[in-house]
Amino acid sequence: MSTILFTAWGYDVSILEFISALTSLIGVWLGTTGKRITWPWWAISSALYMLFFYEAKLYASSILQIIFIVAAIWGWFDWAPTGVVTGYINNRHRMYWAIGTIVSVSALTPILSRIGAAATWSDAFLLIGSLVAQILMVYGKVESWVLWLIVDAAGTIEYAYLGYWFTALLYAIFTAIAVIGWKRWYDTRSN
């Protein structure tokens, strides 16, 4: 699957990266609608991106895809067939999630450095931030989209810095989609 499909911005886009990006884009967009069908798309794209990130030596991002697959199964069973029921996190729990995220990123960064990962603190943040955002999304929390916005912006920067331009573009699109998801879920909750 490392066969080159096309070249964009002087960067060779493999079939694997292209299909991973396409299925991921569909899954994330469906997530903004709160429809349960998002989860199979999420699982497929995560399996594909797990291979892509492993080949790129982005180990935390590769491991993250396993978590996404598990979350997709969990989300499928947790969301009603009619879709997600949205809600908010209370302030005390927001503080716990924020502290847990900071501590976890701080603990994971030196581990990634020791194993020779292509990126350390940023990949640690993408792993932990995505894990937290994914859990909040499964529980239908509006704040998941705020965290996705931050994580996706960080992913855009990391992948652009590492020269994975096609995936960086995808994450830039995800950043915009996170704003749409945030608004849609907020509007659903405020009714």
VMD Tcl script that draws the C-alpha trace (Angstrom):
set ca {
  {0.00 0.00 0.00}
  {3.07 2.25 -0.03}
  {2.59 2.62 -3.78}
  {2.50 6.28 -4.78}
  {-0.90 7.41 -6.05}
  {0.07 10.99 -6.93}
  {2.44 13.80 -5.99}
  {1.15 16.97 -4.31}
  {3.34 19.94 -3.28}
  {6.41 17.85 -4.05}
  {5.16 15.18 -1.65}
  {4.38 11.62 -2.72}
  {0.90 10.59 -1.53}
  {0.64 6.83 -1.15}
  {-2.51 4.84 -1.79}
  {-2.55 4.02 1.92}
  {-2.40 7.66 3.00}
  {-5.03 8.71 0.47}
  {-7.56 6.01 1.41}
  {-6.86 6.60 5.11}
  {-7.52 10.31 4.67}
  {-10.68 9.81 2.63}
  {-12.29 7.34 5.04}
  {-11.25 9.47 8.00}
  {-12.77 12.59 6.46}
  {-16.06 10.78 5.92}
  {-16.07 9.44 9.48}
  {-15.30 12.80 11.09}
  {-17.90 14.60 8.99}
  {-20.53 12.03 9.97}
  {-19.52 12.59 13.60}
  {-20.65 16.22 13.36}
  {-24.13 15.00 12.51}
  {-24.27 12.83 15.63}
  {-25.26 9.81 13.55}
  {-24.19 6.38 14.67}
  {-22.90 5.48 11.19}
  {-19.80 7.55 11.98}
  {-18.31 4.69 14.00}
  {-17.70 2.08 11.24}
  {-16.03 4.77 9.12}
  {-13.92 5.78 12.11}
  {-12.81 2.17 12.67}
  {-11.84 1.63 9.02}
  {-9.88 4.87 8.76}
  {-8.17 4.16 12.08}
  {-7.01 0.72 10.95}
  {-5.56 2.24 7.78}
  {-3.93 5.17 9.56}
  {-2.42 2.79 12.13}
  {-0.39 1.24 9.30}
  {0.51 4.61 7.80}
  {1.70 6.12 11.10}
  {3.67 2.99 11.97}
  {5.51 3.23 8.65}
  {6.22 6.93 9.45}
  {7.60 6.00 12.91}
  {4.89 8.08 14.59}
  {4.39 5.39 17.19}
  {2.04 7.28 19.51}
  {-0.17 8.19 16.56}
  {-0.13 4.56 15.46}
  {-1.13 3.32 18.93}
  {-3.82 5.98 19.03}
  {-5.52 4.31 16.09}
  {-6.01 1.14 18.16}
  {-7.74 3.28 20.78}
  {-9.90 4.81 18.04}
  {-10.94 1.35 16.84}
  {-11.93 0.33 20.38}
  {-13.76 3.66 20.82}
  {-15.58 3.12 17.51}
  {-16.93 -0.20 18.78}
  {-17.81 1.43 22.10}
  {-19.45 4.40 20.35}
  {-21.49 2.13 18.10}
  {-23.03 0.43 21.13}
  {-23.25 3.57 23.29}
  {-24.99 5.86 20.80}
  {-28.64 5.16 20.12}
  {-29.64 4.09 16.61}
  {-31.21 7.55 16.30}
  {-27.91 9.25 17.19}
  {-26.07 10.85 20.07}
  {-27.66 12.63 23.02}
  {-25.40 15.61 23.72}
  {-24.56 17.20 27.06}
  {-21.90 19.13 28.95}
  {-19.16 18.30 31.45}
  {-19.31 20.07 34.81}
  {-16.44 22.41 35.75}
  {-14.89 20.03 38.28}
  {-14.67 17.24 35.69}
  {-13.24 19.66 33.12}
  {-10.44 20.41 35.58}
  {-9.78 16.68 36.13}
  {-9.63 16.01 32.38}
  {-7.26 18.98 31.84}
  {-4.90 17.97 34.66}
  {-4.95 14.33 33.55}
  {-4.12 15.37 29.99}
  {-1.18 17.55 31.05}
  {0.26 14.91 33.40}
  {-0.14 12.14 30.81}
  {1.52 14.14 28.02}
  {4.38 15.01 30.39}
  {4.85 11.33 31.26}
  {4.62 10.03 27.68}
  {6.97 12.54 26.03}
  {10.25 11.16 27.48}
  {9.15 7.60 26.67}
  {8.66 8.52 23.01}
  {12.03 10.25 23.03}
  {13.76 7.13 24.39}
  {12.27 4.84 21.71}
  {13.32 7.15 18.87}
  {9.92 8.43 17.79}
  {9.84 10.95 14.94}
  {8.02 13.40 17.23}
  {7.78 13.46 21.02}
  {5.74 16.06 22.91}
  {3.48 16.87 19.95}
  {2.80 13.20 19.22}
  {2.21 12.61 22.94}
  {-0.31 15.45 22.94}
  {-2.01 14.07 19.83}
  {-2.32 10.67 21.52}
  {-3.56 11.86 24.90}
  {-5.66 14.77 23.60}
  {-7.32 12.54 21.03}
  {-7.96 9.86 23.62}
  {-9.69 12.36 25.90}
  {-11.63 13.93 23.01}
  {-12.69 10.49 21.80}
  {-13.96 9.45 25.24}
  {-15.88 12.71 25.56}
  {-17.31 12.20 22.06}
  {-18.53 8.70 22.89}
  {-20.27 10.19 25.94}
  {-21.79 12.90 23.71}
  {-20.11 15.83 25.44}
  {-20.13 19.10 23.48}
  {-16.65 19.91 24.82}
  {-15.24 17.02 22.78}
  {-15.36 19.28 19.74}
  {-13.42 22.05 21.50}
  {-10.68 19.56 22.29}
  {-10.82 18.14 18.74}
  {-10.29 21.67 17.44}
  {-7.10 22.03 19.52}
  {-5.85 18.52 18.76}
  {-6.52 18.85 15.03}
  {-4.73 22.22 14.87}
  {-1.74 20.63 16.64}
  {-1.87 17.68 14.22}
  {-1.89 20.07 11.27}
  {1.29 21.67 12.56}
  {3.03 18.38 13.43}
  {2.32 16.68 10.12}
  {3.25 19.78 8.11}
  {6.51 20.11 10.07}
  {7.33 16.46 9.37}
  {6.51 16.91 5.67}
  {3.33 14.82 5.57}
  {1.52 17.53 3.63}
  {-1.51 15.55 2.58}
  {-2.24 14.45 6.15}
  {-1.51 18.00 7.36}
  {-4.14 19.27 4.91}
  {-6.57 16.65 6.20}
  {-6.00 17.81 9.78}
  {-6.54 21.42 8.73}
  {-9.90 20.32 7.31}
  {-10.57 18.43 10.56}
  {-9.93 21.69 12.45}
  {-12.65 23.40 10.42}
  {-14.97 20.41 10.84}
  {-14.43 20.57 14.62}
  {-15.88 24.09 14.60}
  {-18.91 22.80 12.67}
  {-19.30 19.84 15.03}
  {-19.03 22.12 18.05}
  {-21.77 24.40 16.68}
  {-24.05 21.52 15.67}
  {-23.76 19.75 19.02}
  {-24.11 23.04 20.91}
  {-27.27 23.90 18.94}
  {-28.69 20.42 19.55}
  {-28.06 20.76 23.29}
  {-29.42 24.30 23.63}
  {-32.84 23.31 22.16}
}
mol new
graphics top color blue
foreach p $ca { graphics top sphere $p radius 0.5 }
foreach p [lrange $ca 0 end-1] q [lrange $ca 1 end] { graphics top cylinder $p $q radius 0.2 }
display resetview
